[in-house]
Amino acid sequence: MKREHLLKIGVSGVRGVVGEFLTPSLAAAFGQAFGTYVGAGRVVLGRDTRISGPMLEHAVACGLLAAGCEVVRVGVQPTPTMQVYVKATGARGGIGITASHNPPEYNALKLFNGEGLFFNQYERAELIDLYYQSSFRQASNDEMRGIQDDPLTPPRLHIDRVLKHVGVERIRERRFRVGLDGVNGAGSEMSCRFLRDVLGCELHAIHVDPTQVFPREAEPTRESLGALRGLMLERGCDIGFAQDPDGDRLAVCVETGEVLDNDDVLALVVDAVLARTPGPVAVNLTTSSVIDDVAALHGVKVFRSPVGEANVVQAMQAQGAVIGGEGSNGGVIFPAVHACRDSYTGMAFLLDRLASSGLTASGLAGRLPRYERRSGKAAFGHGRLGPIMQRLEGLLPGAKLDRTDGLKIETPHGWIHVRASNTEPLLRFSVESRSARRAGELHALTQAVVAEPAGS
């Protein structure tokens, strides 16, 4: 792997393999650039549970202090919790040290503006220019601010906001048996308190020790959640939840031990929200057409954006969406709590839906229209995406094309979406069809084109 691939500056911030490219000196420089950009004032700093987190936290704090900022350390917190706190406390911005669903050797600086949102493309471009120019503010001794610690307020603020939108007593009365796999991540302790102490569930939790390493693949997928599936069946749980290391992504396991497709998780939450508050929906291009079906039942429109939380949030704000997200990665975005991916909002709405419907989790999921989905990824070099897109276009003449984010090809029988990853040096592709046979054909076609040697 080429060295330049080990650092990625994308829609959520700066990400890379620690030690290879993401170093303390780089983190300090980005912290100082960030502090220069947002201006002197309070900046929130938190992290997930990766072993490199404390090192990078110290480095970023140094950079922020050098720019004349006052640092508010919130410690180990889920990303959505930090975002809520940034906005609620009127901070100039925030930095979350987390590589989210990426493997443990990665880490990242997620950058939030004063609204607690990821930088938009203009803010990001300005900050990156400032970083490369190294024109940082150098605070004098008299201008140096201090460091405060506030680890308790962020979870309280976040949970209070979520509870305003669900029937808390209705959930408590059901005394659901709930399984939880916290991947020993930033949400481990908060999720236990939320489900057990706040919502009154009988909780059966695994991997909720933030002092330990990730016990499974960081991204909560059907393949990585065998332990949760076993727990569900052993304890007779009504529903199970799994998070990624920074607590923004949500996976769901039903009482039969089946892990739902992430797109179906988002569809269930969208249906629950629209039943109470009809309005536009915004999702990314890779999210399943099941969202369009659910929205049609409620008589509302669906708008699509490039992949990436910041892109979906921009689309939601532009269209006044009441709910949205990224089904492709288990990201529920409910702006009435905060315009960010939030596993806690997802868990609360699903439990409320179970309580009010009287159905099982598998019964709820069984009411959704069925689609067959396939996905894949492959390493690829610079300059290969264009030829891959052209090859696919030639193989599917007459299809509807969308080049907003890579290439999405829509045919009467299904669609293909091929794009470069925002966070890793990978090409990602997804296909969907109502027919399992057709989905398999589209997947095989895409896989073959992606695997072709460059220049063939």
N, C-alpha and C positions, 0 to 999 in steps of 0.2 A: 504494500500500500504506500502510495506516495505521501511524503511528509505534508504537502499542502492540504491533503484530504483530512488530516487529523484535527483541523480546526474548522468549524462551520459557523458562519454568521448568518442567521436566518430570521424567521418571523418572530421567534420568541426570545432571541438573544444570542449568546456566544456559547458554543458547545464544542467539546473535544475530548480526546484521550488525555488523562492527567499524566503529567510528566513528559509526554511526547511533545505536546504543544501547549496544552492548557497548564500554565505554570503560575506560581505565586506572583512573579514579576508582571506577567501579562494580566493577571486578575487585578493586581494593584493599579496598573495603568488604566484598565477599563473602569475600575472604581473611581479613579480620579477624573477620567473623561466624563463619566456619568455625573459625578458631583459638579463638575464644571458646567455641564449642560443643563441640569435641573436647577442649579443655583444654591447658594448657601441656605440651609434650613434643615429640617428633619428628614432623614432618609431611613426607611425600614430595611433591615437586613436579617434574613432568616435562611434556613437550609433544610435539606433532608438528612438522612442518616448515613450517607456514604462516608467511608473512612477518610476520604480526602476533604470532607466538608469543613471541619475545623480549620485546617490549613488555609483553604481558600477564603473562609470567613475572615480570618485575621488579615489576609492580604487585601481583600476588598475594603475592610474597615480602614486600613491604613490609607488606601487611595481616597476614600471619601473624606477622611479627616484632613488629608493634605489639601483637598479642595475647599475646606472650610465648612463642611457639612457636620451636622449633629447626627450621630449614628444611634438608631434605636434597634438594638438586637432583640429579636423575638425568639431566638433559639430554633429548635426543631419544630417546624410547623408545616402543615399541608400548604401547597401553593395557593389554592383558593382562599384559605384562611388569611394568608399574608395579603392577598389582593383586597379582601374586604377591609382589613385593618388599615392599609395604606389610605384608602378613600375615606374611611370613617374618621381617621385622626388628622386629616388635612396635611399629610406628609407631602414633601416635594416629589417623592417617588419611592421606589423600593427595588431591592435586588434579592431574588431567591436563588440560592446556590443549590441547584438540583438538575440532574440530567433526566428527570422524569422516568420514562419507560426504558431508557437505554441501559446497557449492561453496566456493572459496577465500576469498570475501569474508566468510564466516562464521567465527566461532571460538566456543569454549565452555569452560566449566569443568566437567569431569566430577569428581564428588565421591565419594570412597571412605571408608568407615568403617574402623575398626581391623582388620576382617576382610578388608579389600581388596575389599569389595563395594560396589555402588552403595547409596546411602542408601535405606532402605525408606520407605514413605509417612509413617510417624510421625516418623522422623528428619528427613525432608525438610520436613515441616510445621513442626517445631520450629525448624529452622534458618532457614526463610523468615520465620517470625514474629520471630525474633531479628534478622534482617537489617532487616526493616521497622521494628522498634522502635529500631534503631540503638543497642541497649544492649550495646556491645562492651566487652570487657576492654581496658583501656589499661595496658600494662606500663610500669612505672617504668624508669628508667635502669638500676638494679641488677638488674632482672628480664629485661632484654633478652638474648636468646640469639643464637647466630651462625648462619652458613650453612655447610653442608658440601657437598661435591660427591662423588658416587659413581656415575659412569656405567657402570662395568664390572661390578659385582655383579649388577644386575637381569637382564641377558641370561643370565648363567651359571646363576642360580637357576632361571629359567624353563625353559631348555633341559634342564637336568638333570632336572627334574620330568617333562617330556614323554618323555624317553628311557626312563624306568622302565617305560613302558607299551607299548612297541613292540619288535619284533625288530630291533635296530639292525644287527647283523651280517648278517641276512637282507636288509635293505635295501641295505647297502653292497655285498654280493656281486652284486646285480643291476646295479649301476652304471647306474641309470636316467638317461636323457636327460630333463632337466626344463627347461621354460620358465618364466620368472618375469617378471611385470609388477608392479613395486613402487610405481608411481605417484609415484616420488620421495618417498615418505612415510616415516613413522617406522620402518617395518620394513625399509626397503631394505637397509641394510648387515647387519642381524641375519639377515634371510632368506637372503642370499647365503652367509653363514657357516654357517647352519644346514643348508641344502641341499647346499652344495658341500663344506664342510670337515668337518661333523659326520656327515652321512648319506651322504657319498661319491658324490653325484650328479654327472653331467656337466651343469653348469649353463649355460644360455643365458638371460641376463638382460637386460631392457630397463627403462628408467625406474627406476634404482636409485641416483640421485644426490640425496641429501637437501638439497643446496644449490640445487637447481633447482625451478622451479615445477611444479605438476601438469601433466603433458602431455596428460591426457585428463580426462573427467568423473570426479569423485572416486569415485563409486560404481561398483564393478566389475560392469558388466552386459554382456549379450551384445552390445548395441549399441556399447559403449565399448571393447571389447577386440579390435578389428580388428588392431591391431599384434601382439598376442600370438598371435592365430590364424595370422597370416602367419608369424611366427617359428616356431611349432610345425611347420608344414608345410615350411618352408625347411630347418630343422635336423633334422627327423625325430624330434621329441621324443615320449616316451612319455606324458607328462602335462604340463600347464601350470597354474600357479597365479597368481592375481591378488589383490591386497589393496587395501583402502581406505587412506586416509592415516594412520590410527592402528593398522592391523594387526589389528583384531579380526574384520573380515569377510573371507570367503574365497570366491573364484570359481574354478571349475575348467574347464579346456579339455582335451578328450581328444585322442588322437593323430590323429584325422580333421580336427581344426580346429574341431569343434563345441564351443561353450561350454554346459556343462550348466546346467539350471535349478537355482537355489540350493536348492530343496526336495529335488532328487535328490542334491545334494552332502551335505546333512544326512542323508538316508536311507541313503546308503552308509556314512557314519561310524556312524550308529546301528546298522546291521546288523553292522558290524565289532565294535563294543563289546559288543552283546548276544550275539554268538557266543561271547564269552569270559566275560562277566559279565552273565547275565540279571537284569533288574530293571525297575522302572517307568521310564517315559519322560515327560518334560514338555516341551511346546512351546507356542508361542503360537497364538491362534485363526486366524491367517492361514496357518499352516504347512499344507502339503498333506496330504491323506488317505493319501498313500503311506507316511507314518510309521505310521499305524494298521495298514496292511497288513504292513509290516516287523515291527512289534511283535507282531502276531498270529502270525506265523511262529515267533516265539520264546516265545509264550504269556505275554506281559506286557501290562500296561495302559498307556494313554496318557492323560495329564492335560493340560488346556489352560488357559492364562492369558491375560490381556490382553497386547497387544504391548508390548515393552520388556524389555530384559535383566533389569532389577531384578525385574519381575513374573514372568518365567520362573524366575529363580533362587529366588524365594520359593516358587513352586509345586514346584520340584525339592526344596527343603529340606523342605517340608511332606509330600511323598509319598515321600521317600527315593529319588529318581530317580538312576539310575546314569549317564544320558546325557540330553541335551536340547538345546534351542536354538531358533533362529528361522530356519526354512528360507526364510522370506520375504526375509531379508536376508543369508543366507550365514553365520549365526552358530552355531558349534558350541560347546556348553557341556559340558565333561567335568569334573565336580567333583573327581575324583581328582587332577587337575593343579591346577585352581582353578575355582571357580564363576563363570566369566565367559566371554564369547565369545572364542574363541582360535583364530586361523587356524593357528598352529603345531601345535596338537594335531590339527587337521583334516588338515594336510599330512602329518604323521607317520603317522596312521592310514590314510590313503589309500595312501601308499607301501607301508606294511606289508601292506595288503590286496592290492595288486598283486603284491608279492613272494611272498606265501604262496599266492595263488590260481593264479598262472601265466596269468591272463587279461589282456587289454588293458584300458585304462581304459574304452573304449567297450563292451567285453564285459561289464565289471562293471555299468556303467550300464544296459545292455540287459536285464539280468535283473530290473530293477525293474518293478513294475506301472506302466502308462502312464496319465497324466492330462493333460488339456488345461487350461492355466492362462492367465488373462489378468489384467492389472492396469492401473490408471490412477490419475491424480491430477488434482486441480483446485483452484484457489484458491476459497475460500468465506468468507463473512462470518460473524460471530458470530450464533448463533441459527438457522442454516440446517440444522444436522445433524438436529435433531428432525423438522422437516417432511420432510426427505429420507427418514429412516427410516420415518416414517408412510406416505409414498407407496409405498415399496417393500413394506411389509407389506400394503398394500391390493392391490397388483398380484399378490402371491403368497399368496393365502389358504390356510390349512391347513398352511403350512410350519412347521418347527421354528425357534423364535426364541431367540437368545442375545444379551442386552443387556449382557454383562459388559464389553465394550469396543466402543462404538458399537453396531452391529447385525450379527449373523451370521444369515443365513437359510439353512437347510438344507432342500432339496427331495429327492425321490427321485432326481433326475437331476443334482444338483450343489449348490453353495452359493455364496452371495455374502457378502462381509464389507466393510462400509463403516465407516470410523472417521476421527476427526480425528488428524492426525499428531502425534507426541510432540515433534518437533523443528522443524517448519516450519509456517507458516500455510497448510496444505494439507489437503484431504480426500483420503484414499487409499481405493481400493476394489480388491478382488480377487475373482475368480470361479474356480471349478474344476468340471470335469466329466470323466467318462471319454469323453464324446462331444465331438468338436471342434465339431460343429454346435451342440450345446446350450451349450457354453462360450461360443461366439460370441453366441448369443441372450441369455444371462445378462449378458454384458459390454455388449451393445448396450442392453439394458434399463436397466442401472445407469447407463451413461453418459448416456442420455437423461434419466433422473430427476435426476442430478447437475447436468446442464446447464440444467435448467428455471430460469427467473428466479424470484427470491424472491417468494413470495406468490401464485404461479400455481397 
